[in-house]
Amino acid sequence: MTIQSLRKYPKSPVKSPDVLTSALFICCLLALSSVVSCSRGPTEVANAVDLGDPKAAAEKVDQADGLYARREDLGQARQAVALLRQARLEDYASYEIAWKLSRSDYYVGDHTTNDRERDDAFREGIESGMRAVKLQDGKPEGHFWLGANYGGSAKNSTLANLSSVEDIRKEMEAVIKLDQGFQSGSAYLGLGQLYLQAPRMLGGDRQKAIDYLEKGLRFGKENALLRLRLAEAYHLVNRDGDALKQIDYLSSMKVDPAFAAEYKEAVEKAQKLRAELKAN
């Protein structure tokens, strides 16, 4: 529209400079908002949303708990992750949702055969663990699953990054300070595994690993994964007789239904180790 044509319509609201200025200002704001939204990663966008429905979030957490209990089927664990992501949108300030999402992400990352899914799971697990620690620094769950995801992410590089070693150690030591017996001594398991897998130049120490794992037995006599790692550590220092004792105990121990998936995994690996020991 030309200036001449505007003059034909003196009563038009377009004539007002204030209206034009406001319209331009609004358009600029909308454009800027679109640019900012597009520049955010998916996690940032999700974190910025809180639909404010704790009741609906709690229902999804209950459903996710049921799915996680059947995590031996990896598809069930993936569904738990999806539900917890939805719950996070509805109650982003929930500590429970944060650490449970970190936990489910760890399981998926540790068991998938898809490299991209593994990396994404551990990345989200670390973010959720950090969020949990920020929300409730004085509780062990956030620290533990944050440390576990650090370990899962680093495992494929054989803990070749010094910061990874320090991050894992920091979180597991935080768990021990808060609750030594957390999840049947699992923080001692985490530290034992750390010292067992880390290169010597980054602090790897098989004897220190054994010390931590043996301490863990005081709180986790029936912790199958802890006994498996201890058997592996004994084998690495040529204490095969002690390794076999751990395998024997593991194979006949009482199974906690809440950790049936981990028990089955530990038994399978223990039997492979037993065969290796007998072959030597």
C-alpha positions in Angstrom: 0.0 0.0 0.0 1.4 3.4 -1.0 1.4 6.6 1.0 -1.1 8.0 -1.4 -3.5 5.1 -0.8 -3.2 5.5 2.9 -4.4 9.1 2.6 -7.6 7.8 1.1 -8.5 6.1 4.4 -7.8 8.7 7.2 -9.9 6.8 9.7 -7.8 3.6 9.4 -6.0 2.5 12.6 -2.9 1.8 10.5 -2.5 5.6 10.4 -1.4 5.6 14.1 2.4 5.5 14.6 1.8 3.9 18.0 -0.1 1.0 16.5 2.5 0.4 13.9 5.3 0.5 16.5 3.5 -1.9 18.7 2.8 -4.3 15.9 6.5 -4.2 14.8 7.6 -4.8 18.4 5.3 -7.8 18.8 6.5 -9.3 15.5 10.1 -8.9 16.6 9.4 -10.6 20.0 7.8 -13.5 18.3 10.6 -13.9 15.8 13.2 -13.7 18.7 11.2 -16.2 20.7 11.2 -18.6 17.7 15.0 -18.3 17.3 15.6 -18.9 21.0 13.4 -22.0 21.1 15.0 -23.5 18.0 18.5 -22.9 19.5 17.7 -24.9 22.6 18.4 -28.6 22.7 15.6 -31.0 23.4 16.6 -31.4 27.0 16.6 -27.6 27.6 13.1 -27.3 26.1 11.8 -30.2 28.2 13.4 -28.7 31.4 11.7 -25.4 30.7 8.2 -26.9 30.8 6.3 -27.7 33.9 2.6 -28.5 33.3 2.0 -28.4 37.1 0.1 -31.6 37.6 1.8 -33.6 40.4 -1.0 -36.0 40.7 -0.8 -37.1 37.1 3.0 -37.3 37.4 2.7 -39.5 40.5 0.4 -41.9 38.5 3.0 -42.1 35.8 5.8 -42.8 38.3 3.7 -45.7 39.7 3.3 -47.1 36.2 7.0 -46.7 35.5 7.9 -48.5 38.8 5.9 -51.5 37.5 7.7 -51.4 34.2 11.1 -51.1 35.8 10.4 -54.1 38.0 10.2 -56.1 34.7 13.3 -54.5 33.3 14.8 -57.8 32.3 12.7 -57.2 29.2 14.6 -54.1 27.9 11.4 -52.9 26.2 9.8 -52.5 29.6 12.7 -50.4 30.8 12.5 -48.2 27.7 8.8 -47.7 28.4 9.7 -46.7 32.0 12.0 -44.1 30.6 9.3 -42.7 28.4 6.8 -42.5 31.2 9.2 -40.8 33.5 10.0 -38.2 30.9 6.3 -37.4 30.7 6.1 -37.3 34.5 9.0 -34.9 34.5 7.1 -32.4 32.3 4.2 -32.5 34.8 6.3 -32.1 37.9 9.8 -31.0 37.1 10.7 -30.2 40.7 10.2 -33.8 41.8 13.3 -35.4 43.2 11.8 -38.9 42.9 11.2 -38.5 39.2 14.7 -37.2 38.6 16.5 -40.1 40.3 14.2 -42.7 38.9 14.7 -41.5 35.4 18.4 -41.5 36.0 18.1 -45.1 37.2 16.1 -46.3 34.3 18.4 -44.5 31.8 21.3 -46.3 33.4 19.7 -49.7 32.9 18.8 -49.0 29.3 22.3 -47.7 28.5 24.0 -50.6 30.2 22.0 -53.2 28.3 21.3 -51.9 24.9 23.4 -53.0 21.9 22.7 -49.8 20.0 25.6 -47.3 20.4 23.5 -44.2 19.9 20.8 -45.3 22.3 23.5 -46.2 24.9 25.1 -42.7 24.6 21.8 -40.9 24.7 20.7 -42.9 27.7 23.8 -42.2 29.8 23.7 -38.6 28.8 20.2 -38.2 30.0 20.9 -40.3 33.0 23.7 -37.9 34.0 21.5 -34.9 33.4 18.7 -36.4 35.5 21.2 -37.4 38.2 22.5 -33.9 38.4 19.0 -32.6 38.7 18.3 -35.0 41.5 21.4 -33.9 43.4 20.5 -30.3 42.9 17.0 -30.9 44.3 18.1 -33.1 47.3 21.8 -33.1 47.8 21.4 -34.8 51.2 19.8 -38.0 49.8 21.8 -40.9 48.3 19.7 -41.9 45.3 20.7 -39.0 43.1 24.4 -39.3 43.9 24.4 -43.0 43.3 22.6 -43.0 39.9 24.6 -40.0 38.8 27.8 -41.9 39.6 26.5 -45.0 37.9 25.8 -43.1 34.7 29.2 -41.5 34.8 30.6 -45.0 35.0 28.4 -46.3 32.2 29.4 -43.5 29.9 33.1 -43.9 30.7 33.1 -47.7 30.5 33.4 -47.7 26.7 36.6 -45.6 26.8 38.0 -47.8 29.7 37.7 -44.8 32.0 40.4 -43.0 30.0 39.3 -39.6 31.2 40.6 -38.4 34.5 37.5 -36.3 35.1 35.3 -39.4 34.8 37.3 -41.2 37.4 37.0 -38.3 39.8 33.3 -37.8 39.1 32.5 -41.4 39.9 34.6 -41.4 43.0 33.0 -38.2 44.3 29.4 -39.5 43.9 30.0 -42.9 45.4 31.9 -41.5 48.3 28.9 -39.1 48.8 26.6 -42.0 49.0 28.7 -43.8 51.6 28.7 -40.6 53.7 25.0 -40.4 53.5 24.1 -44.1 53.8 26.8 -46.8 53.9 24.3 -49.6 53.4 22.5 -47.9 50.5 21.1 -50.6 48.2 23.0 -53.4 49.9 26.4 -51.7 49.7 26.2 -50.7 46.1 28.3 -47.6 46.5 31.2 -49.9 47.6 30.4 -52.0 44.5 30.7 -48.8 42.4 34.1 -47.9 44.0 35.4 -51.4 43.7 34.4 -51.5 40.0 36.0 -48.1 39.5 39.4 -49.1 40.9 39.2 -52.5 39.1 38.6 -50.9 35.6 40.5 -47.6 35.8 44.0 -47.7 34.2 46.8 -47.7 36.8 48.0 -44.3 35.7 44.6 -42.9 36.7 44.4 -44.6 40.0 43.4 -48.1 39.1 44.3 -50.5 41.9 43.2 -54.1 42.2 43.9 -54.4 45.9 42.0 -51.2 46.6 39.1 -52.6 44.5 39.1 -55.8 46.6 39.2 -53.7 49.9 36.1 -51.8 48.8 34.2 -54.8 47.6 34.9 -56.7 50.8 33.7 -53.8 52.8 30.5 -53.8 50.7 29.8 -57.4 51.8 29.2 -56.1 55.4 26.1 -54.3 54.0 25.3 -56.5 51.0 25.8 -60.2 51.8 23.2 -61.0 49.2 24.3 -58.5 46.6 24.9 -60.7 43.6 26.7 -58.2 41.4 29.0 -57.3 44.3 30.0 -60.9 44.8 30.5 -61.3 41.0 32.9 -58.3 40.9 34.7 -59.6 44.0 35.2 -63.0 42.3 36.5 -61.2 39.2 38.9 -59.1 41.3 40.2 -62.2 43.2 40.8 -63.9 39.9 42.9 -60.9 38.6 45.2 -61.2 41.6 45.5 -65.0 41.3 43.2 -65.8 44.2 41.2 -68.3 42.2 40.2 -70.3 45.3 38.6 -67.2 46.8 37.0 -66.4 43.5 35.3 -69.9 43.4 34.0 -69.4 46.9 32.2 -66.2 45.8 30.8 -67.9 42.8 29.6 -70.9 44.9 27.9 -68.5 47.3 26.4 -66.5 44.5 25.0 -69.5 42.8 23.1 -70.7 45.9 22.1 -67.4 47.6 18.6 -66.3 48.2 17.2 -64.0 45.5 15.7 -60.7 46.3 12.7 -60.4 43.9 13.4 -56.6 43.5 16.8 -57.5 42.0 16.0 -60.7 40.1 17.2 -59.2 36.8 20.6 -58.4 38.3 20.9 -61.8 40.0 20.2 -63.6 36.7 22.9 -61.5 35.0 25.4 -62.1 37.8 24.8 -65.9 37.7 25.3 -66.1 34.0 28.6 -64.2 34.2 29.7 -66.1 37.2 29.3 -69.4 35.4 31.4 -68.2 32.6 34.1 -67.2 35.0 33.8 -70.6 36.8 34.4 -72.3 33.4 37.4 -70.1 32.8 38.9 -70.9 36.2 38.5 -74.6 35.8 40.1 -74.5 32.4 43.3 -73.0 33.8 
